Amino acid sequence: MRRYLLLALAFVVVAILSVVLIPRGEDARIITLPDGKRVEFLGTTIGNQTFTTEKSWHKTARRILPSRFQSWLPAVSSASCSSGTNSITVFFQVTDPSGAPIAGTPWQSYRAEDDEGFLYNPGGSYCAFGGGVSSQIYGLSLTAHPRRDPSFRFHFIGAADAVIGTLRIPNPVPGPFAQWTPLPLPQSATNGPVILTLEGLQHYDSKRWQSVGPKWKTDSTAPHWKRAKLRSSTLLDATGNDAQWLSPREPAWKLRTVIHRDRDDDFQSEERWLLSDIPAPATNQFTAVDQSTNVLGVTIAALLISSPGKLHITNGTFRGLDVTKPFSGGDLFSWDAKSRVESWGGDKPFLLLETRNQSDGDEIRINVFDDRGIKLNTAANHTENRGSSNGKWTYTTRFEIPSDAKTLSLEVIVSRPLVFEFMVNPKDVQAAKPPSRK
C-alpha cells in the first residue's frame, strides 16, 4: 500500500510541475485573450494523425495504480482533424475561468507568421471536441506554415483583423526538404488533348488575403475540350506547403492548375451512365433503384428516389421514410454502439446515390429527367455530397416531379479534370494592375 501511495504522490508532483514550469513570455504555452478566456497550446499532429491529451505518464499510471486511484488521472480526449496529408493541425484548450459555457471560438480566424515577418493567409476551419461546459479543445488546421523555421508565431485574429493573442508553436515538420529549380516564362505543358501555356503571373493583395493570378493561353486538339475552363490554381513549395500565396523567399514554387468542362454535352459516352424507366415514387413512398455500374473506374450506385420527407437507413440496409414531420435541407448522421443511422430528406423529392473510388478532383454531375425528356433538377436544387472515411461518397439531388410523370431517367457524368503543373520563380510575379476607372 505504501508503495502505491508513493507512486500516486509522485504522479501528482509530476502533474503539478508540468503546470508550474510552463514557460512564460513569447514561448508561453498559455495566453489570456481580451475577453478573459484562457488558451493553452496542447500539441500538433501531421496529416491524418490522431491527437490525444493522454501523456506517457498517464499510460504508466493507469497500468500500475489501483482502481481507487484511477480517478486522480485526467480524462482523455482524442480526435483526428485534417485539411490534407500535408497539413498540420494545432490543438488548443480554451477555458473560461468564470465557468461560463464555451459557445464557438473566441477568435474569427488565425494565421501563421515566420521569423522574417511573412504572414501566411488566414485560416478558419477547425474541429472541436472534449472539454466540458466551460472548456473546449479545438484543432486548427494549417495547409501552409513556416516549415523551414524551428518554430513559428500563431496569431488569433479577432474583429477588424486585429491580433488578439499569439503563441509560438514548435514546427513539427522541420525538413530536410528537396531543392526545386524554377523555369523561365512562358512555359507550355500538354495533358492529353489540351495544351496550356503559362504566360505570366500577377500578385493580388487585398491586405488580408493574397493570391497569384496566372495569365494563360489554352488550345485543344479535341472538340469536346475546346470549351474547358480553368477552375482553380494553387501554389506548392518544396517544404510541403499548399496555398494561394506562399513565401516569396522560396527559390521556386510549383503552380498547379485544374481544367474542367462545364457543359454536359462536352462529355463522351464512356464518361456517362444513363438509367431509364425508373418508376416515379408514389406519394409518401420511395422507389428503390439499387442499380450500379462503373464509369472511368468510379463505382456508382443509384439507391433510390424518394418523395418529400425524412429517409432513414439503418446499418446500410433497413430503409424507412418519415413523412409526419417536414425535414428541410441538410443531412443527419448518427450512430450508437449497436446501430448506425443515416438520414436524408427535404421538402422536395430527392435522389440518393453513392460512389466509390473517386479520384482527386473528380466531380459527379447528376441529371434527372421526366418521361418527356425534361430536366427536373435545376441550379436552385443543387446536388449535395458527403464523404466518409471508407472512401464512399453520398450524393443527394432534389427536384420537382410533374404530377403526370410516370417514369424518370437518371444521367450520371464523371467529370475528371486535367491537371497541369509549372515550376515558377517567385521573382517573376508582377504586381496586378489596379482596375481602370472610366
C-alpha positions as CSV (number, residue, x, y, z in Angstrom):
1,M,0.0,0.0,0.0
2,R,2.8,2.4,0.9
3,R,4.4,1.8,-2.5
4,Y,1.1,2.7,-4.3
5,L,0.8,5.8,-2.2
6,L,4.3,6.9,-3.0
7,L,3.7,6.3,-6.7
8,A,0.5,8.3,-6.6
9,L,2.3,11.1,-4.8
10,A,5.0,11.1,-7.5
11,F,2.5,11.4,-10.3
12,V,0.8,14.3,-8.5
13,V,4.1,16.0,-8.2
14,V,4.8,15.5,-11.9
15,A,1.4,16.9,-12.8
16,I,2.0,20.0,-10.6
17,L,5.5,20.6,-12.0
18,S,4.1,20.3,-15.6
19,V,1.9,23.3,-14.8
20,V,4.3,25.3,-12.6
21,L,7.2,25.0,-15.1
22,I,5.1,26.2,-18.1
23,P,7.2,28.9,-19.9
24,R,6.1,32.5,-20.0
25,G,6.6,35.3,-22.5
26,E,6.8,34.6,-26.2
27,D,7.4,30.9,-25.5
28,A,4.5,30.5,-23.2
29,R,2.0,27.7,-23.7
30,I,-0.9,29.6,-22.2
31,I,-2.2,33.1,-23.1
32,T,-5.3,35.0,-21.9
33,L,-7.4,36.7,-24.6
34,P,-9.0,40.1,-24.2
35,D,-12.4,38.5,-23.3
36,G,-10.7,36.7,-20.4
37,K,-10.7,33.2,-21.9
38,R,-7.5,31.2,-21.4
39,V,-6.0,29.5,-24.4
40,E,-3.4,26.6,-23.8
41,F,-1.3,25.1,-26.6
42,L,-1.6,21.3,-26.3
43,G,0.3,19.9,-29.3
44,T,0.3,19.3,-33.1
45,T,-0.4,16.5,-35.5
46,I,0.6,15.9,-39.1
47,G,-1.9,14.9,-41.8
48,N,-4.5,12.4,-40.5
49,Q,-2.7,11.6,-37.3
50,T,-4.9,11.2,-34.2
51,F,-4.3,13.7,-31.4
52,T,-4.8,12.7,-27.7
53,T,-4.4,14.5,-24.5
54,E,-3.1,11.4,-22.8
55,K,0.6,11.7,-21.8
56,S,3.1,8.8,-21.4
57,W,3.0,9.1,-17.7
58,H,-0.8,8.8,-17.8
59,K,-0.5,5.4,-19.5
60,T,2.1,4.2,-16.9
61,A,-0.1,5.4,-14.1
62,R,-3.2,3.6,-15.5
63,R,-1.2,0.3,-15.6
64,I,0.2,0.4,-12.1
65,L,-2.2,2.4,-9.9
66,P,-5.0,0.6,-8.0
67,S,-8.5,1.3,-9.3
68,R,-9.4,3.6,-6.4
69,F,-6.6,6.0,-7.5
70,Q,-7.5,5.9,-11.2
71,S,-10.0,8.9,-10.7
72,W,-7.0,11.1,-9.9
73,L,-5.9,10.9,-13.5
74,P,-7.3,13.4,-16.1
75,A,-9.9,12.3,-18.6
76,V,-8.5,11.6,-22.1
77,S,-9.8,13.3,-25.2
78,S,-8.8,12.2,-28.8
79,A,-9.7,13.3,-32.3
80,S,-8.3,13.4,-35.8
81,C,-8.6,16.8,-37.7
82,S,-7.0,17.4,-41.0
83,S,-7.1,19.6,-44.2
84,G,-5.0,17.1,-46.1
85,T,-2.0,14.8,-45.8
86,N,0.5,17.7,-45.9
87,S,-1.4,19.9,-43.4
88,I,-0.7,20.2,-39.7
89,T,-3.3,20.7,-37.0
90,V,-2.5,22.7,-33.9
91,F,-4.6,21.9,-30.8
92,F,-5.6,24.3,-28.1
93,Q,-7.7,24.1,-25.0
94,V,-10.0,27.1,-24.4
95,T,-11.2,27.7,-20.9
96,D,-13.5,30.4,-19.4
97,P,-12.3,30.9,-15.8
98,S,-15.7,32.3,-14.9
99,G,-17.3,28.9,-15.6
100,A,-19.4,30.3,-18.5
101,P,-20.2,27.9,-21.3
102,I,-17.9,28.0,-24.4
103,A,-20.0,28.9,-27.4
104,G,-18.0,28.9,-30.6
105,T,-14.4,30.1,-31.0
106,P,-13.3,33.3,-29.3
107,W,-11.4,34.2,-32.5
108,Q,-12.7,34.8,-36.0
109,S,-9.6,33.4,-37.9
110,Y,-6.0,32.6,-37.4
111,R,-2.7,32.8,-39.3
112,A,1.0,31.8,-39.1
113,E,3.9,34.2,-39.3
114,D,7.6,33.3,-39.9
115,D,10.6,34.9,-38.2
116,E,11.1,37.2,-41.1
117,G,7.7,38.7,-40.7
118,F,5.9,37.0,-43.6
119,L,2.3,36.4,-42.9
120,Y,0.5,33.4,-44.4
121,N,-3.1,33.7,-45.5
122,P,-5.6,33.4,-42.6
123,G,-7.5,30.2,-41.9
124,G,-10.8,29.5,-40.3
125,S,-11.6,25.7,-40.3
126,Y,-11.5,23.8,-37.0
127,C,-12.7,20.8,-35.2
128,A,-13.9,20.8,-31.6
129,F,-14.1,18.0,-29.0
130,G,-13.5,17.1,-25.4
131,G,-13.5,19.5,-22.6
132,G,-16.7,20.4,-20.6
133,V,-19.2,23.2,-20.2
134,S,-16.6,25.9,-19.7
135,S,-13.7,24.2,-21.5
136,Q,-13.3,23.0,-25.1
137,I,-10.5,21.6,-27.2
138,Y,-10.0,23.0,-30.7
139,G,-8.0,21.6,-33.6
140,L,-7.0,24.4,-36.1
141,S,-5.5,23.2,-39.4
142,L,-2.8,24.9,-41.5
143,T,-2.0,23.9,-45.1
144,A,0.9,26.4,-45.1
145,H,3.2,27.5,-42.3
146,P,6.9,28.3,-41.9
147,R,8.3,24.8,-42.2
148,R,11.9,26.0,-42.5
149,D,11.8,27.6,-39.1
150,P,12.2,25.6,-35.8
151,S,9.1,27.4,-34.5
152,F,6.6,30.0,-35.7
153,R,4.1,32.5,-34.4
154,F,0.5,31.5,-34.4
155,H,-1.9,34.5,-34.3
156,F,-5.5,34.5,-33.2
157,I,-7.5,37.1,-35.2
158,G,-10.5,39.0,-33.9
159,A,-12.7,41.7,-35.2
160,A,-11.3,44.2,-37.8
161,D,-8.5,41.6,-38.4
162,A,-6.8,42.6,-35.1
163,V,-4.5,40.1,-33.4
164,I,-6.0,39.2,-30.1
165,G,-3.4,36.7,-29.0
166,T,-0.2,35.0,-30.2
167,L,1.5,31.7,-29.2
168,R,4.8,30.3,-30.5
169,I,4.4,26.8,-31.9
170,P,7.2,24.3,-32.4
171,N,7.4,23.2,-36.0
172,P,6.6,19.5,-36.3
173,V,8.0,19.2,-39.9
174,P,11.4,20.8,-39.9
175,G,12.8,19.0,-43.0
176,P,15.1,18.3,-44.7
177,F,13.5,19.4,-48.0
178,A,14.1,18.9,-51.7
179,Q,15.7,21.7,-53.8
180,W,13.4,23.0,-56.5
181,T,14.7,24.9,-59.6
182,P,12.3,27.3,-61.4
183,L,12.0,27.6,-65.2
184,P,11.7,30.8,-67.2
185,L,8.3,32.1,-68.5
186,P,6.5,31.4,-70.7
187,Q,6.1,27.7,-70.2
188,S,3.9,25.2,-72.0
189,A,2.6,21.8,-70.9
190,T,0.5,19.1,-72.6
191,N,-2.0,16.9,-70.8
192,G,-4.0,14.7,-73.2
193,P,-5.9,16.8,-75.7
194,V,-5.1,20.2,-74.1
195,I,-2.0,22.4,-74.4
196,L,-1.7,25.0,-71.7
197,T,0.8,27.9,-71.8
198,L,1.6,29.9,-68.7
199,E,2.5,33.4,-70.0
200,G,2.8,35.4,-66.7
201,L,1.9,35.7,-63.0
202,Q,0.2,38.5,-61.2
203,H,0.1,39.2,-57.4
204,Y,-3.3,40.2,-55.9
205,D,-3.1,41.7,-52.5
206,S,-6.2,42.7,-50.5
207,K,-4.1,43.1,-47.4
208,R,-5.9,40.3,-45.6
209,W,-5.8,37.8,-48.4
210,Q,-3.1,37.4,-51.1
211,S,-3.0,35.2,-54.2
212,V,-1.4,34.6,-57.6
213,G,-3.3,35.2,-60.8
214,P,-1.8,33.3,-63.7
215,K,-2.2,34.5,-67.3
216,W,-3.0,31.5,-69.5
217,K,-3.4,30.5,-73.2
218,T,-5.2,27.3,-74.0
219,D,-5.5,25.2,-77.1
220,S,-7.1,21.7,-77.7
221,T,-7.0,19.1,-80.4
222,A,-10.3,17.6,-79.3
223,P,-13.6,19.5,-79.8
224,H,-15.1,18.3,-76.5
225,W,-12.2,20.0,-74.6
226,K,-12.2,23.3,-76.5
227,R,-14.7,24.9,-74.2
228,A,-13.0,23.7,-71.0
229,K,-12.2,26.3,-68.4
230,L,-9.5,26.7,-65.7
231,R,-11.3,26.1,-62.4
232,S,-8.6,26.7,-59.8
233,S,-4.9,27.2,-59.2
234,T,-2.8,26.7,-56.1
235,L,0.9,27.1,-55.2
236,L,3.1,24.5,-53.6
237,D,6.7,24.7,-52.3
238,A,9.4,22.2,-51.6
239,T,8.6,22.1,-47.9
240,G,5.1,20.7,-48.5
241,N,3.0,24.0,-48.2
242,D,-0.1,24.3,-50.4
243,A,-1.9,27.6,-50.5
244,Q,-2.9,30.6,-52.7
245,W,0.1,32.6,-51.5
246,L,3.5,31.4,-50.2
247,S,6.7,32.9,-49.0
248,P,8.4,34.7,-52.0
249,R,11.8,33.8,-50.4
250,E,11.3,30.2,-51.6
251,P,13.6,29.5,-54.6
252,A,10.7,28.1,-56.6
253,W,7.0,27.5,-56.5
254,K,5.1,24.8,-58.2
255,L,1.9,26.2,-59.8
256,R,-0.8,23.6,-60.1
257,T,-3.9,24.3,-62.0
258,V,-7.0,22.3,-62.9
259,I,-9.2,22.4,-66.0
260,H,-12.8,21.3,-66.1
261,R,-15.6,21.1,-68.6
262,D,-18.7,22.9,-67.6
263,R,-21.2,21.7,-70.3
264,D,-22.9,18.4,-70.2
265,D,-22.8,18.0,-74.0
266,D,-19.0,18.0,-73.9
267,F,-18.8,14.6,-72.2
268,Q,-18.4,11.4,-74.1
269,S,-20.4,8.2,-73.8
270,E,-17.7,6.4,-71.7
271,E,-18.0,9.2,-69.2
272,R,-21.7,8.8,-68.7
273,W,-24.2,6.4,-67.2
274,L,-27.9,6.6,-68.3
275,L,-30.6,4.7,-66.4
276,S,-34.1,4.8,-67.8
277,D,-37.7,3.8,-66.9
278,I,-37.4,4.3,-63.1
279,P,-41.0,4.4,-61.7
280,A,-41.8,7.8,-60.2
281,P,-42.3,7.3,-56.4
282,A,-45.9,7.3,-55.2
283,T,-47.0,9.9,-52.6
284,N,-45.3,9.4,-49.3
285,Q,-43.2,6.5,-50.6
286,F,-39.8,5.9,-52.2
287,T,-38.8,3.9,-55.2
288,A,-35.8,1.5,-54.7
289,V,-33.5,1.7,-57.7
290,D,-30.5,-0.3,-56.4
291,Q,-28.5,-0.5,-59.7
292,S,-24.8,0.2,-60.1
293,T,-22.1,0.5,-62.8
294,N,-18.5,1.6,-63.3
295,V,-17.5,4.8,-65.1
296,L,-13.8,5.6,-65.5
297,G,-13.1,3.3,-62.6
298,V,-15.6,5.0,-60.3
299,T,-18.3,2.7,-58.9
300,I,-21.7,4.4,-59.0
301,A,-24.8,3.1,-57.2
302,A,-28.2,4.6,-57.6
303,L,-30.0,3.7,-54.4
304,L,-33.5,5.2,-54.5
305,I,-35.7,8.1,-55.4
306,S,-37.9,9.4,-52.6
307,S,-41.0,11.5,-52.0
308,P,-40.5,14.5,-49.7
309,G,-39.8,13.5,-46.1
310,K,-37.0,12.2,-43.9
311,L,-35.4,9.0,-45.1
312,H,-33.6,6.8,-42.6
313,I,-31.1,4.0,-43.5
314,T,-30.1,1.8,-40.5
315,N,-26.8,-0.2,-40.8
316,G,-26.8,0.4,-44.5
317,T,-29.8,-2.0,-45.0
318,F,-33.1,-1.0,-43.4
319,R,-34.9,1.9,-45.0
320,G,-37.8,3.9,-43.8
321,L,-39.5,7.2,-44.8
322,D,-41.0,9.5,-42.2
323,V,-43.5,12.0,-43.7
324,T,-45.1,13.1,-40.5
325,K,-42.6,15.9,-39.8
326,P,-41.1,18.2,-42.5
327,F,-37.4,17.9,-42.9
328,S,-35.8,20.8,-44.8
329,G,-32.3,20.8,-46.1
330,G,-29.1,19.3,-44.7
331,D,-28.0,15.8,-43.8
332,L,-28.2,14.0,-40.5
333,F,-25.7,11.4,-39.5
334,S,-25.8,9.5,-36.2
335,W,-24.8,6.2,-34.7
336,D,-24.5,4.3,-31.4
337,A,-22.8,1.1,-30.2
338,K,-25.3,-1.2,-32.0
339,S,-26.6,0.7,-34.9
340,R,-25.6,3.3,-37.5
341,V,-28.4,5.6,-38.8
342,E,-28.0,7.9,-41.7
343,S,-30.8,10.3,-42.7
344,W,-31.5,12.5,-45.7
345,G,-34.5,14.4,-46.8
346,G,-36.2,17.6,-47.7
347,D,-39.5,19.2,-48.8
348,K,-39.0,18.0,-52.3
349,P,-38.4,14.6,-54.0
350,F,-34.8,13.6,-54.0
351,L,-32.4,11.1,-55.5
352,L,-29.9,9.2,-53.3
353,L,-26.7,8.0,-54.9
354,E,-23.3,6.6,-53.8
355,T,-19.9,6.5,-55.4
356,R,-16.6,4.8,-54.5
357,N,-13.0,5.0,-55.9
358,Q,-13.3,8.6,-57.0
359,S,-10.0,10.2,-58.0
360,D,-8.9,13.5,-56.5
361,G,-10.7,16.3,-58.3
362,D,-13.4,14.1,-59.8
363,E,-16.8,15.8,-60.0
364,I,-20.1,13.9,-60.2
365,R,-22.7,15.6,-62.3
366,I,-26.3,14.3,-61.9
367,N,-29.3,15.0,-64.1
368,V,-32.8,13.7,-63.6
369,F,-35.4,13.8,-66.4
370,D,-39.1,13.0,-66.7
371,D,-40.6,10.7,-69.3
372,R,-40.8,13.6,-71.8
373,G,-37.0,14.3,-71.5
374,I,-37.4,17.5,-69.5
375,K,-34.6,18.0,-66.9
376,L,-36.1,18.3,-63.4
377,N,-33.2,19.3,-61.2
378,T,-32.1,22.9,-61.7
379,A,-29.5,25.2,-60.2
380,A,-31.9,26.0,-57.4
381,N,-31.9,22.3,-56.4
382,H,-28.2,21.8,-56.4
383,T,-26.5,18.4,-55.6
384,E,-25.1,17.9,-52.1
385,N,-22.4,15.4,-51.2
386,R,-21.0,13.9,-48.1
387,G,-17.8,11.9,-47.9
388,S,-16.9,9.2,-45.4
389,S,-13.7,7.6,-44.1
390,N,-14.1,4.4,-46.1
391,G,-13.9,6.1,-49.4
392,K,-17.7,6.3,-50.0
393,W,-19.3,9.5,-51.2
394,T,-23.1,10.0,-50.9
395,Y,-24.9,12.5,-53.2
396,T,-28.4,13.8,-53.0
397,T,-30.1,16.0,-55.6
398,R,-33.6,17.5,-55.2
399,F,-36.1,18.3,-57.9
400,E,-39.8,18.6,-58.7
401,I,-41.7,15.7,-60.3
402,P,-44.6,16.7,-62.6
403,S,-47.9,15.2,-61.4
404,D,-48.4,13.3,-64.7
405,A,-44.9,11.8,-64.8
406,K,-44.9,8.0,-64.8
407,T,-41.2,7.3,-65.1
408,L,-37.9,9.1,-64.6
409,S,-34.5,8.8,-66.1
410,L,-31.1,9.3,-64.4
411,E,-27.9,10.5,-66.0
412,V,-24.6,10.5,-64.1
413,I,-21.4,12.0,-65.5
414,V,-18.0,11.6,-64.1
415,S,-16.1,14.8,-64.8
416,R,-12.4,14.1,-64.5
417,P,-10.3,17.2,-64.8
418,L,-6.9,17.7,-66.4
419,V,-4.1,18.8,-64.0
420,F,-1.1,20.9,-65.1
421,E,2.0,21.8,-63.1
422,F,4.6,24.5,-63.8
423,M,7.8,25.3,-61.9
424,V,8.0,29.1,-61.5
425,N,10.2,31.7,-59.9
426,P,8.5,33.9,-57.3
427,K,10.6,36.8,-58.6
428,D,8.6,36.5,-61.9
429,V,5.4,37.6,-60.1
430,Q,4.3,41.1,-61.1
431,A,2.0,43.3,-59.1
432,A,-1.5,43.3,-60.5
433,K,-2.6,46.5,-62.2
434,P,-5.4,48.3,-60.4
435,P,-8.8,48.3,-62.2
436,S,-9.2,51.1,-64.6
437,R,-11.5,53.9,-63.8
438,K,-13.7,55.3,-66.5
